[in-house]
Structure formats: C-alpha cells, structure tokens
Amino acid sequence: MNPYFAGCFLLTMLAFLGGLIAYANRAGRNSARVRSSQQDAATAQATSKAARAMLDARTNGLRTRTQLLDTLEKGQF
C-alpha cells in the first residue's frame, strides 16, 4: 500500500469523524434550545392565564361575602 494513499485515507477518515462529532454537538445544542424555549413558552402562558384570571376577578368583582370567603379558603385569589 502506498504511504501517501494511507496517509490521505487516514486524514480523510479523521476529517469525517471530526465533522460528524461537530454536527452531533450542534444538533444537541439546538435540541436543548428548542426544549428550553418550549418550557419558557409554557411558563409564560401559565402566567398570562393567571394574570387574566386575576384581572377578570378584579373587573367583575366577587358578588357575595361567601364567594369571597370560599375563594380565599381555596387559595385561588
């Protein structure tokens, strides 16, 4: 086997493996970013829903004293 051919083949394989590792690393980071952004979106939606419910309660008001006490006992206000 020609030493130049063996050296070229070895360099080609090392370059291929290096590229494969870099690609896998980048794919993993992108996956982590997507997962993080999905969690942030879910948190934002839950916060928005709670704020909307509080605003609705303030806007419409609670009608009776018993409704207020029931809400406070449940811990939802």
C-alpha positions in Angstrom: 0.0 0.0 0.0 1.3 3.4 -0.9 2.2 5.5 2.2 0.7 8.6 0.5 -2.6 6.8 -0.1 -2.7 5.5 3.5 -1.9 9.0 4.9 -4.6 10.6 2.7 -7.1 7.9 3.7 -6.3 8.4 7.4 -6.7 12.2 7.1 -10.0 11.8 5.3 -11.4 9.5 7.9 -10.3 11.8 10.7 -11.9 14.8 9.0 -15.1 12.8 8.5 -15.2 11.8 12.2 -14.4 15.3 13.3 -17.3 16.7 11.2 -19.6 14.0 12.5 -18.8 14.9 16.1 -19.2 18.7 15.4 -22.6 18.0 13.7 -23.8 15.9 16.6 -22.7 18.5 19.1 -24.6 21.3 17.2 -27.7 19.2 16.9 -27.7 18.5 20.7 -27.3 22.3 21.5 -30.2 23.1 19.1 -32.4 20.5 20.7 -31.6 21.9 24.2 -32.5 25.4 22.9 -35.8 24.2 21.5 -36.7 22.4 24.7 -35.8 25.5 26.8 -37.9 27.8 24.6 -40.9 25.4 24.8 -40.7 25.4 28.6 -40.4 29.2 28.6 -43.5 29.5 26.4 -45.5 27.2 28.7 -44.4 29.2 31.8 -45.4 32.4 30.0 -48.8 31.0 29.0 -49.5 29.9 32.6 -48.5 33.3 34.0 -50.7 35.0 31.4 -53.6 32.8 32.3 -53.3 33.5 36.0 -52.9 37.3 35.3 -56.0 37.2 33.1 -58.0 35.4 35.8 -56.9 37.9 38.5 -57.9 40.8 36.2 -61.2 39.2 35.5 -61.8 38.8 39.2 -61.0 42.4 39.8 -63.0 43.7 36.9 -66.2 41.6 37.5 -65.8 41.5 41.3 -67.0 38.9 43.6 -70.7 39.2 44.3 -71.2 38.0 47.8 -69.2 37.6 51.0 -69.5 33.8 50.9 -68.0 33.7 47.4 -65.1 35.8 48.7 -64.5 33.5 51.7 -64.8 30.4 49.5 -62.2 31.8 47.1 -59.8 32.8 49.9 -60.2 29.3 51.6 -59.3 27.6 48.3 -56.2 29.9 48.0 -57.2 30.9 44.5 -57.2 34.7 44.9 
